[in-house]
């Protein structure tokens, strides 16, 4: 399902469905266009359909933002996984420390390898089975027959190659 800001054909007043989207600040393209870069990125990651954004999608959300400003904004509310930006657990888990810890553990595994065994995710997340399955649903595809999860977006090798210092700092920060 494409979000309103991803395609020109979508009615610009369409409301993006997302947890936490309130009637006051619905995530329409019109509303997002009124926000500064950092607030726009945070709103999309916190309340929009997307939990994972490629650099190309971020550029479409903020087409006029200078690259350094967009990078600074996304670093404050997302983590780098396979060269893609994933909404931070603090934004997506509603203040539930157990859910945040379980999601962060799963993200760490997915950051290291695009495909991970389901048992490894469950062990690392230390959460009840339904909880970590629900947390992973927007981030990875569950291949039940293979007993593994695969990160939903392809690795963005171009972003990784273009921003080696940022990638290195994200790796250091996730340890």
Backbone as a printed PyTorch tensor [residue, N CA C, xyz], in Angstrom:
tensor([[[  0.8460,  -1.1680,   0.0000],
         [  0.0000,   0.0000,   0.0000],
         [  0.8940,   1.2340,   0.0000]],

        [[  0.6970,   2.1520,  -0.9340],
         [  1.5200,   3.3420,  -1.0210],
         [  0.9200,   4.4410,  -0.1500]],

        [[  1.7890,   5.1940,   0.4840],
         [  1.3560,   6.3140,   1.2970],
         [  1.0920,   7.5080,   0.3880]],

        [[  0.3590,   8.4920,   0.9160],
         [ -0.0500,   9.6380,   0.1120],
         [  1.1300,  10.3900,  -0.4810]],

        [[  2.2360,  10.4710,   0.2120],
         [  3.3720,  11.2380,  -0.2830],
         [  4.2130,  10.4540,  -1.2680]],

        [[  3.8840,   9.1930,  -1.5450],
         [  4.6890,   8.3700,  -2.4290],
         [  4.2370,   8.4260,  -3.8870]],

        [[  3.1000,   8.9620,  -4.1690],
         [  2.6200,   8.9510,  -5.5430],
         [  1.8370,  10.2110,  -5.8450]],

        [[  1.9690,  10.6980,  -7.0510],
         [  1.2750,  11.9080,  -7.4660],
         [ -0.2250,  11.6510,  -7.6670]],

        [[ -0.5980,  10.4070,  -8.0140],
         [ -1.9780,  10.0990,  -8.3620],
         [ -2.9090,  10.0620,  -7.1510]],

        [[ -2.3620,   9.9270,  -5.9830],
         [ -3.1930,   9.8060,  -4.7880],
         [ -3.7570,  11.1730,  -4.4230]],

        [[ -5.0100,  11.1900,  -4.0130],
         [ -5.6440,  12.4220,  -3.5630],
         [ -4.8330,  13.0240,  -2.4300]],

        [[ -4.4620,  14.2860,  -2.5660],
         [ -3.5710,  14.9160,  -1.6030],
         [ -4.1920,  15.0820,  -0.2230]],

        [[ -5.4870,  14.8850,  -0.0970],
         [ -6.1070,  15.0090,   1.2210],
         [ -6.3270,  13.6610,   1.8840]],

        [[ -5.8820,  12.5890,   1.2200],
         [ -6.0430,  11.2490,   1.7910],
         [ -5.2960,  11.1530,   3.1170]],

        [[ -5.9030,  10.5620,   4.0820],
         [ -5.2810,  10.3960,   5.3820],
         [ -4.4670,   9.1160,   5.3820]],

        [[ -3.2350,   9.2170,   5.8460],
         [ -2.4080,   8.0240,   5.9940],
         [ -2.8300,   7.3360,   7.2750]],

        [[ -3.0130,   6.0530,   7.2060],
         [ -3.3760,   5.3270,   8.4200],
         [ -2.1010,   4.9980,   9.1710]],

        [[ -2.1350,   5.2220,  10.4290],
         [ -0.9670,   4.9050,  11.2440],
         [ -1.3350,   4.9730,  12.6940]],

        [[ -0.6500,   4.1780,  13.4970],
         [ -0.9250,   4.2130,  14.9200],
         [ -0.5950,   5.5950,  15.4460]],

        [[ -1.4750,   6.1180,  16.2400],
         [ -1.2250,   7.3930,  16.8810],
         [ -1.6290,   8.5920,  16.0480]],

        [[ -2.0590,   8.4280,  14.8240],
         [ -2.4780,   9.5690,  14.0240],
         [ -3.7520,  10.1170,  14.6340]],

        [[ -3.7320,  11.3800,  14.9600],
         [ -4.8910,  11.9750,  15.6080],
         [ -5.7020,  12.7590,  14.6010]],

        [[ -6.9260,  13.0660,  14.9650],
         [ -7.7850,  13.8440,  14.0940],
         [ -7.2300,  15.2530,  13.9200]],

        [[ -6.5000,  15.7560,  14.9230],
         [ -5.9200,  17.0950,  14.8370],
         [ -4.8340,  17.1970,  13.7790]],

        [[ -3.9870,  16.2180,  13.7060],
         [ -2.8370,  16.2750,  12.8080],
         [ -2.7800,  15.0190,  11.9580]],

        [[ -3.6880,  14.9340,  11.0090],
         [ -3.6970,  13.7870,  10.1170],
         [ -2.5400,  13.9310,   9.1390]],

        [[ -1.9250,  12.8180,   8.7920],
         [ -0.7390,  12.8480,   7.9440],
         [ -1.1060,  12.8960,   6.4650]],

        [[ -1.5640,  14.0380,   6.0350],
         [ -1.8110,  14.2560,   4.6240],
         [ -0.5740,  14.9110,   4.0340]],

        [[ -0.4620,  14.8760,   2.7360],
         [  0.6540,  15.5610,   2.0830],
         [  0.5960,  17.0480,   2.4100]],

        [[ -0.5950,  17.6190,   2.4100],
         [ -0.7350,  19.0450,   2.7290],
         [ -0.2000,  19.3520,   4.1270]],

        [[ -0.5590,  18.5120,   5.0850],
         [ -0.0730,  18.7280,   6.4510],
         [  1.4440,  18.5560,   6.5200]],

        [[  1.9600,  17.4860,   5.9220],
         [  3.4060,  17.2450,   5.9610],
         [  4.1890,  18.3790,   5.3170]],

        [[  3.6460,  18.9670,   4.2640],
         [  4.3320,  20.0770,   3.5850],
         [  4.4680,  21.3120,   4.4710]],

        [[  3.6670,  21.4050,   5.5240],
         [  3.7550,  22.5650,   6.4250],
         [  4.8390,  22.4020,   7.4880]],

        [[  5.3530,  21.1850,   7.6300],
         [  6.2920,  20.8900,   8.7130],
         [  7.7420,  21.1240,   8.3000]],

        [[  8.5840,  21.5420,   9.2530],
         [ 10.0170,  21.5780,   8.9710],
         [ 10.5390,  20.1460,   8.7860]],

        [[ 11.7120,  20.0200,   8.2210],
         [ 12.2670,  18.7130,   7.8460],
         [ 12.2460,  17.7210,   9.0060]],

        [[ 12.7830,  18.0800,  10.1510],
         [ 12.8770,  17.1360,  11.2670],
         [ 11.4910,  16.6810,  11.7230]],

        [[ 10.5570,  17.6000,  11.8370],
         [  9.1990,  17.2450,  12.2610],
         [  8.5050,  16.3790,  11.2100]],

        [[  8.7560,  16.6410,   9.9420],
         [  8.1530,  15.8520,   8.8620],
         [  8.6450,  14.4090,   8.9100]],

        [[  9.9500,  14.2320,   9.0300],
         [ 10.5150,  12.8800,   9.0920],
         [  9.9960,  12.1490,  10.3180]],

        [[  9.9860,  12.8310,  11.4550],
         [  9.5090,  12.1910,  12.6770],
         [  8.0320,  11.8270,  12.5700]],

        [[  7.2200,  12.6970,  12.0050],
         [  5.7880,  12.4020,  11.8690],
         [  5.5550,  11.1730,  10.9930]],

        [[  6.2520,  11.0960,   9.8760],
         [  6.0720,   9.9540,   8.9740],
         [  6.5240,   8.6630,   9.6400]],

        [[  7.6600,   8.7020,  10.3210],
         [  8.1680,   7.4940,  10.9670],
         [  7.3480,   7.1080,  12.2020]],

        [[  6.8520,   8.0920,  12.9370],
         [  6.1200,   7.7990,  14.1690],
         [  4.6690,   7.4100,  13.9130]],

        [[  4.0300,   8.0380,  12.9120],
         [  2.5860,   7.8540,  12.7580],
         [  2.1610,   7.3970,  11.3760]],

        [[  3.0560,   7.3530,  10.4430],
         [  2.6820,   6.9670,   9.0830],
         [  2.6680,   5.4690,   8.8730]],

        [[  2.3510,   5.0970,   7.6520],
         [  2.3150,   3.6840,   7.2820],
         [  3.6920,   3.0480,   7.3360]],

        [[  4.6970,   3.8230,   7.0300],
         [  6.0510,   3.2890,   6.8670],
         [  6.7870,   3.2000,   8.1980]],

        [[  7.3180,   2.0190,   8.4730],
         [  8.2460,   1.8430,   9.5940],
         [  9.6650,   1.8640,   9.0610]],

        [[  9.8280,   1.5680,   7.7620],
         [ 11.1240,   1.4880,   7.1010],
         [ 11.0870,   2.4060,   5.8860]],

        [[ 12.1070,   3.2680,   5.7730],
         [ 12.2040,   4.1640,   4.6270],
         [ 13.5830,   4.0580,   3.9960]],

        [[ 13.6030,   3.8920,   2.7010],
         [ 14.8680,   3.9570,   1.9870],
         [ 15.2560,   5.4230,   1.8690]],

        [[ 16.5170,   5.6600,   1.5130],
         [ 16.9640,   7.0310,   1.3170],
         [ 16.1610,   7.6880,   0.1860]],

        [[ 15.8690,   6.9490,  -0.8600],
         [ 15.0910,   7.4970,  -1.9820],
         [ 13.6990,   7.9380,  -1.5130]],

        [[ 13.0590,   7.1580,  -0.6560],
         [ 11.7460,   7.5440,  -0.1380],
         [ 11.8460,   8.7810,   0.7460]],

        [[ 12.8920,   8.8430,   1.5590],
         [ 13.0850,  10.0320,   2.3910],
         [ 13.2730,  11.2800,   1.5290]],

        [[ 14.0000,  11.1440,   0.4420],
         [ 14.2100,  12.2810,  -0.4700],
         [ 12.8830,  12.7220,  -1.0910]],

        [[ 11.9750,  11.7650,  -1.3500],
         [ 10.6570,  12.1230,  -1.8990],
         [  9.7830,  12.8110,  -0.8530]],

        [[  9.9430,  12.4280,   0.4090],
         [  9.1710,  13.0610,   1.4840],
         [  9.6280,  14.4960,   1.6890]],

        [[ 10.9270,  14.7230,   1.5740],
         [ 11.5240,  16.0450,   1.7990],
         [ 12.3570,  16.4480,   0.5820]],

        [[ 11.7120,  16.6830,  -0.5440],
         [ 12.4640,  16.8990,  -1.7860],
         [ 13.3400,  18.1490,  -1.7920]],

        [[ 13.0050,  19.1500,  -0.9970],
         [ 13.7580,  20.3960,  -1.0230],
         [ 14.7460,  20.5260,   0.1300]],

        [[ 14.7930,  19.5130,   0.9820],
         [ 15.6930,  19.5690,   2.1430],
         [ 17.1230,  19.3050,   1.7050]],

        [[ 18.0630,  20.1150,   2.1810],
         [ 19.4750,  19.8130,   1.9020],
         [ 19.8380,  18.4710,   2.5450]],

        [[ 20.7080,  17.7180,   1.8940],
         [ 21.0680,  16.3920,   2.3940],
         [ 21.5460,  16.4020,   3.8400]],

        [[ 22.4280,  17.3310,   4.2450],
         [ 22.8670,  17.3210,   5.6540],
         [ 21.7100,  17.5140,   6.6370]],

        [[ 20.7490,  18.3570,   6.3000],
         [ 19.6030,  18.5780,   7.1890],
         [ 18.7280,  17.3310,   7.2730]],

        [[ 18.5380,  16.6630,   6.1480],
         [ 17.7250,  15.4480,   6.1450],
         [ 18.4170,  14.3280,   6.9210]],

        [[ 19.7280,  14.2000,   6.7450],
         [ 20.4710,  13.1860,   7.5090],
         [ 20.3970,  13.4680,   9.0060]],

        [[ 20.5630,  14.7260,   9.3840],
         [ 20.4930,  15.0910,  10.8090],
         [ 19.1090,  14.7820,  11.3690]],

        [[ 18.0830,  15.0220,  10.5860],
         [ 16.7200,  14.7670,  11.0470],
         [ 16.4560,  13.2820,  11.2330]],

        [[ 16.8550,  12.4780,  10.2730],
         [ 16.5450,  11.0510,  10.3430],
         [ 17.3670,  10.3470,  11.4190]],

        [[ 18.5770,  10.7820,  11.6550],
         [ 19.4160,  10.1740,  12.6980],
         [ 18.7790,  10.3320,  14.0760]],

        [[ 18.0040,  11.4010,  14.2660],
         [ 17.3780,  11.6590,  15.5640],
         [ 16.1520,  10.7970,  15.8500]],

        [[ 15.5920,  10.1460,  14.8170],
         [ 14.3580,   9.3970,  15.0780],
         [ 14.3290,   8.0200,  14.4140]],

        [[ 15.4720,   7.5820,  13.8890],
         [ 15.5110,   6.2810,  13.2130],
         [ 16.8790,   5.6420,  13.3910]],

        [[ 16.9310,   4.3580,  13.0960],
         [ 18.1970,   3.6220,  13.1180],
         [ 18.4370,   3.0270,  11.7360]],

        [[ 19.6830,   2.8690,  11.4010],
         [ 20.0610,   2.3490,  10.0980],
         [ 20.0950,   0.8190,  10.1350]],

        [[ 19.3240,   0.2080,   9.2470],
         [ 19.2840,  -1.2460,   9.1190],
         [ 19.4080,  -1.5630,   7.6330]],

        [[ 20.4850,  -2.2260,   7.2680],
         [ 20.7140,  -2.6030,   5.8760],
         [ 20.6710,  -1.3930,   4.9350]],

        [[ 21.1660,  -0.2480,   5.4100],
         [ 21.2000,   0.9580,   4.5950],
         [ 19.8710,   1.6770,   4.4960]],

        [[ 18.8570,   1.1960,   5.2040],
         [ 17.5290,   1.8120,   5.2200],
         [ 17.2780,   2.3850,   6.6180]],

        [[ 16.3800,   3.3350,   6.6900],
         [ 16.0710,   3.9640,   7.9680],
         [ 14.8040,   3.3710,   8.5580]],

        [[ 14.9210,   2.8840,   9.7910],
         [ 13.8140,   2.2450,  10.5030],
         [ 13.4470,   3.1300,  11.6910]],

        [[ 12.1690,   3.4220,  11.8180],
         [ 11.6850,   4.2320,  12.9340],
         [ 12.2250,   3.6760,  14.2480]],

        [[ 12.6650,   4.5640,  15.1200],
         [ 13.1860,   4.1080,  16.4080],
         [ 12.0920,   3.4120,  17.1950]],

        [[ 12.5010,   2.5120,  18.0550],
         [ 11.5400,   1.7730,  18.8750],
         [ 10.7920,   2.7140,  19.8160]],

        [[ 11.4610,   3.7720,  20.2600],
         [ 10.7890,   4.7440,  21.1270],
         [  9.5950,   5.3860,  20.4070]],

        [[  9.7000,   5.5760,  19.1030],
         [  8.5930,   6.1580,  18.3380],
         [  7.4630,   5.1670,  18.0950]],

        [[  7.7830,   3.8970,  17.9760],
         [  6.8050,   2.9200,  17.5200],
         [  6.2300,   1.9950,  18.5900]],

        [[  6.7540,   2.0490,  19.8020],
         [  6.3020,   1.0790,  20.8150],
         [  5.4640,   1.6990,  21.9200]],

        [[  5.0610,   2.9340,  21.7630],
         [  4.1350,   3.5540,  22.7110],
         [  4.6180,   3.6230,  24.1420]],

        [[  5.9270,   3.7340,  24.3490],
         [  6.4610,   3.8490,  25.7000],
         [  6.5410,   2.5400,  26.4700]],

        [[  6.3410,   1.4180,  25.8100],
         [  6.4160,   0.1070,  26.4580],
         [  7.8690,  -0.3530,  26.4550]],

        [[  8.5480,  -0.3250,  27.6220],
         [  9.9720,  -0.6730,  27.6640],
         [ 10.2710,  -2.0980,  27.1930]],

        [[  9.3950,  -3.0470,  27.5030],
         [  9.6250,  -4.4340,  27.0730],
         [  9.5330,  -4.5390,  25.5520]],

        [[  8.5590,  -3.8830,  24.9730],
         [  8.4190,  -3.9070,  23.5180],
         [  9.5950,  -3.1990,  22.8510]],

        [[ 10.0180,  -2.0740,  23.4130],
         [ 11.1700,  -1.3550,  22.8510],
         [ 12.4260,  -2.2190,  22.8790]],

        [[ 12.6660,  -2.8820,  24.0050],
         [ 13.8600,  -3.7330,  24.1280],
         [ 13.7970,  -4.9010,  23.1450]],

        [[ 12.6290,  -5.5240,  23.0130],
         [ 12.4740,  -6.6560,  22.0950],
         [ 12.6790,  -6.1930,  20.6510]],

        [[ 12.1040,  -5.0640,  20.2910],
         [ 12.2370,  -4.5480,  18.9250],
         [ 13.6810,  -4.1510,  18.6430]],

        [[ 14.3200,  -3.4910,  19.6060],
         [ 15.7200,  -3.0990,  19.4170],
         [ 16.6180,  -4.3190,  19.2090]],

        [[ 16.3590,  -5.3850,  19.9600],
         [ 17.1610,  -6.6060,  19.8060],
         [ 16.9720,  -7.1970,  18.4060]],

        [[ 15.7410,  -7.2110,  17.9330],
         [ 15.4710,  -7.7270,  16.5860],
         [ 16.1200,  -6.8360,  15.5270]],

        [[ 16.0610,  -5.5190,  15.7050],
         [ 16.6860,  -4.5940,  14.7560],
         [ 18.1940,  -4.7810,  14.6980]],

        [[ 18.7940,  -5.0330,  15.8310],
         [ 20.2360,  -5.2630,  15.8690],
         [ 20.6070,  -6.4930,  15.0360]],

        [[ 19.8310,  -7.5530,  15.1710],
         [ 20.0890,  -8.7560,  14.3650],
         [ 19.9030,  -8.4690,  12.8770]],

        [[ 18.8340,  -7.7700,  12.5300],
         [ 18.5720,  -7.4560,  11.1250],
         [ 19.5940,  -6.4800,  10.5530]],

        [[ 20.1710,  -5.6520,  11.3940],
         [ 21.2150,  -4.7350,  10.9270],
         [ 22.4740,  -5.5070,  10.5330]],

        [[ 22.7260,  -6.6110,  11.2330],
         [ 23.9140,  -7.4170,  10.9540],
         [ 23.7220,  -8.3300,   9.7550]],

        [[ 22.5250,  -8.8960,   9.6260],
         [ 22.2280,  -9.8280,   8.5280],
         [ 20.8150,  -9.5640,   8.0470]],

        [[ 20.6370,  -9.5390,   6.7570],
         [ 19.3160,  -9.2660,   6.1680],
         [ 18.3200, -10.3860,   6.4640]],

        [[ 18.8090, -11.6140,   6.5800],
         [ 17.9640, -12.7600,   6.9010],
         [ 18.4760, -13.3790,   8.2010]],

        [[ 17.5560, -13.5750,   9.1490],
         [ 17.9430, -14.1390,  10.4420],
         [ 16.9760, -15.2550,  10.8250]],

        [[ 17.4820, -16.2830,  11.5040],
         [ 16.6010, -17.3660,  11.9620],
         [ 15.5720, -16.8400,  12.9660]],

        [[ 14.3530, -17.3100,  12.8480],
         [ 13.2850, -16.8870,  13.7550],
         [ 13.6500, -17.1990,  15.2100]],

        [[ 14.3130, -18.3250,  15.4300],
         [ 14.7060, -18.6950,  16.7930],
         [ 15.7020, -17.6950,  17.3760]],

        [[ 16.6000, -17.1830,  16.5350],
         [ 17.5790, -16.1930,  17.0090],
         [ 16.8920, -14.8890,  17.3850]],

        [[ 15.9000, -14.4990,  16.5980],
         [ 15.1540, -13.2740,  16.9120],
         [ 14.4020, -13.4490,  18.2190]],

        [[ 13.7440, -14.5760,  18.3860],
         [ 12.9840, -14.8320,  19.6090],
         [ 13.8960, -14.8430,  20.8300]],

        [[ 15.0550, -15.4790,  20.6990],
         [ 15.9940, -15.5440,  21.8200],
         [ 16.5450, -14.1640,  22.1550]],

        [[ 16.9130, -13.4090,  21.1340],
         [ 17.4830, -12.0830,  21.3640],
         [ 16.4380, -11.1200,  21.9110]],

        [[ 15.2280, -11.2100,  21.4020],
         [ 14.1750, -10.2950,  21.8320],
         [ 13.6900, -10.6150,  23.2390]],

        [[ 13.7960, -11.8810,  23.6370],
         [ 13.3960, -12.2670,  24.9830],
         [ 11.9390, -11.9600,  25.2760]],

        [[ 11.1210, -11.9230,  24.2590],
         [  9.7250, -11.5490,  24.4350],
         [  8.8100, -12.7230,  24.1420]],

        [[  7.5720, -12.5640,  24.5630],
         [  6.5750, -13.5720,  24.2250],
         [  6.4460, -13.6590,  22.7130]],

        [[  6.2260, -14.8360,  22.2010],
         [  6.1410, -15.0920,  20.7720],
         [  5.2060, -14.1210,  20.0410]],

        [[  3.9660, -13.9180,  20.4880],
         [  3.0840, -13.0000,  19.7580],
         [  3.6310, -11.5640,  19.7190]],

        [[  4.2970, -11.1400,  20.7900],
         [  4.8200,  -9.7760,  20.8330],
         [  5.8830,  -9.5600,  19.7720]],

        [[  6.8940, -10.4180,  19.7010],
         [  7.9550, -10.1410,  18.7310],
         [  7.4920, -10.3810,  17.3080]],

        [[  6.5410, -11.2780,  17.1020],
         [  5.9770, -11.4380,  15.7490],
         [  5.2760, -10.1550,  15.3150]],

        [[  4.5110,  -9.5750,  16.2140],
         [  3.8120,  -8.3220,  15.9140],
         [  4.8000,  -7.1780,  15.6760]],

        [[  5.8640,  -7.1400,  16.4670],
         [  6.8680,  -6.0800,  16.3100],
         [  7.6080,  -6.1930,  14.9800]],

        [[  7.8100,  -7.4180,  14.5120],
         [  8.5510,  -7.6230,  13.2610],
         [  7.7020,  -7.4900,  12.0040]],

        [[  6.4110,  -7.6300,  12.1300],
         [  5.5340,  -7.6290,  10.9510],
         [  5.8000,  -6.4530,  10.0050]],

        [[  5.9310,  -5.2130,  10.4720],
         [  6.1730,  -4.1130,   9.5330],
         [  7.6350,  -3.9960,   9.0680]],

        [[  8.5200,  -4.8150,   9.6270],
         [  9.9500,  -4.6860,   9.3360],
         [ 10.5230,  -5.8100,   8.4950]],

        [[  9.9380,  -6.9850,   8.6100],
         [ 10.5300,  -8.1640,   7.9700],
         [  9.4360,  -9.1180,   7.5050]],

        [[  9.8010,  -9.9210,   6.5310],
         [  8.9010, -10.9460,   6.0110],
         [  9.2410, -12.2590,   6.7080]],

        [[  8.2110, -12.9250,   7.2290],
         [  8.4140, -14.1960,   7.9140],
         [  8.2860, -15.3200,   6.8960]],

        [[  9.3590, -16.0290,   6.6730],
         [  9.3410, -17.2120,   5.8150],
         [  9.1980, -18.4120,   6.7450]],

        [[  7.9660, -18.7580,   7.0300],
         [  7.6880, -19.7910,   8.0210],
         [  8.2980, -21.1290,   7.6230]],

        [[  8.2430, -21.4810,   6.3440],
         [  8.7770, -22.7750,   5.9050],
         [ 10.2830, -22.8720,   6.1080]],

        [[ 10.9690, -21.7230,   6.0580],
         [ 12.4230, -21.7030,   6.2600],
         [ 12.7910, -21.3730,   7.7100]],

        [[ 11.8150, -20.9580,   8.4830],
         [ 12.0790, -20.6060,   9.8770],
         [ 12.9590, -19.3760,  10.0120]],

        [[ 12.6860, -18.3680,   9.1750],
         [ 13.5320, -17.1660,   9.2080],
         [ 12.7230, -15.9150,   8.9060]],

        [[ 13.3310, -14.8030,   9.2530],
         [ 12.7990, -13.4860,   8.9240],
         [ 13.7750, -12.8120,   7.9810]],

        [[ 13.2170, -12.1300,   6.9700],
         [ 14.0480, -11.3930,   6.0270],
         [ 13.6090,  -9.9370,   6.0530]],

        [[ 14.5800,  -9.0370,   6.2200],
         [ 14.2930,  -7.6040,   6.2330],
         [ 13.5130,  -7.2410,   4.9820]],

        [[ 12.4780,  -6.4280,   5.1250],
         [ 11.5310,  -6.2040,   4.0370],
         [ 12.0810,  -5.4020,   2.8670]],

        [[ 13.0780,  -4.5850,   3.0830],
         [ 13.6610,  -3.7950,   1.9930],
         [ 14.9970,  -4.3970,   1.5870]],

        [[ 15.3310,  -4.3000,   0.3170],
         [ 16.6740,  -4.7330,  -0.0970],
         [ 17.7290,  -3.8340,   0.5590]],

        [[ 18.9030,  -4.3600,   0.7550],
         [ 19.9960,  -3.5620,   1.3070],
         [ 20.2740,  -2.3990,   0.3630]],

        [[ 20.3540,  -1.2020,   0.9150],
         [ 20.6210,  -0.0060,   0.1090],
         [ 22.1340,   0.2150,   0.0460]],

        [[ 22.7650,  -0.5390,  -0.8440],
         [ 24.2230,  -0.4790,  -0.9820],
         [ 24.6930,   0.8960,  -1.4230]],

        [[ 23.8960,   1.5930,  -2.2170],
         [ 24.2810,   2.9370,  -2.6650],
         [ 24.3780,   3.9020,  -1.4870]],

        [[ 23.4050,   3.8300,  -0.5680],
         [ 23.4570,   4.7000,   0.6120],
         [ 24.6640,   4.3400,   1.4730]],

        [[ 24.8810,   3.0570,   1.6770],
         [ 26.0040,   2.6000,   2.5040],
         [ 27.3260,   3.0860,   1.9160]],

        [[ 27.4710,   2.9740,   0.6120],
         [ 28.6990,   3.4040,  -0.0660],
         [ 28.8820,   4.9210,  -0.0120]],

        [[ 27.7840,   5.6660,  -0.1360],
         [ 27.8570,   7.1320,  -0.1510],
         [ 28.0650,   7.7410,   1.2290]],

        [[ 27.7480,   7.0110,   2.2950],
         [ 27.8140,   7.5610,   3.6580],
         [ 28.5400,   6.6200,   4.6180]],

        [[ 29.7960,   6.2680,   4.3350],
         [ 30.4910,   5.2840,   5.1830],
         [ 30.6910,   5.7500,   6.6320]],

        [[ 30.9130,   7.0310,   6.8490],
         [ 31.1180,   7.5190,   8.2220],
         [ 29.8370,   7.4180,   9.0430]],

        [[ 28.7120,   7.7430,   8.4330],
         [ 27.4290,   7.6330,   9.1140],
         [ 27.1170,   6.1660,   9.4260]],

        [[ 27.3670,   5.3020,   8.4690],
         [ 27.1300,   3.8780,   8.6790],
         [ 27.9970,   3.3670,   9.8310]],

        [[ 29.2610,   3.7620,   9.8440],
         [ 30.1630,   3.3290,  10.9190],
         [ 29.6900,   3.8410,  12.2830]],

        [[ 29.2400,   5.0800,  12.3330],
         [ 28.7640,   5.6260,  13.6260],
         [ 27.4930,   4.9140,  14.0830]],

        [[ 26.6300,   4.5270,  13.1600],
         [ 25.4150,   3.7890,  13.5240],
         [ 25.7840,   2.3960,  14.0590]],

        [[ 26.7720,   1.7410,  13.4370],
         [ 27.2080,   0.4280,  13.8890],
         [ 27.7930,   0.5370,  15.2960]],

        [[ 28.6320,   1.5470,  15.5220],
         [ 29.2110,   1.7470,  16.8660],
         [ 28.1320,   2.0130,  17.8980]],

        [[ 27.1270,   2.7910,  17.5280],
         [ 26.0600,   3.1420,  18.4530],
         [ 25.1230,   2.0140,  18.7840]],

        [[ 25.0900,   0.9700,  17.9600],
         [ 24.1490,  -0.1300,  18.1940],
         [ 24.7420,  -1.2630,  19.0180]],

        [[ 25.9770,  -1.1370,  19.3750],
         [ 26.6160,  -2.2140,  20.1620],
         [ 26.2010,  -2.1850,  21.5980]]])
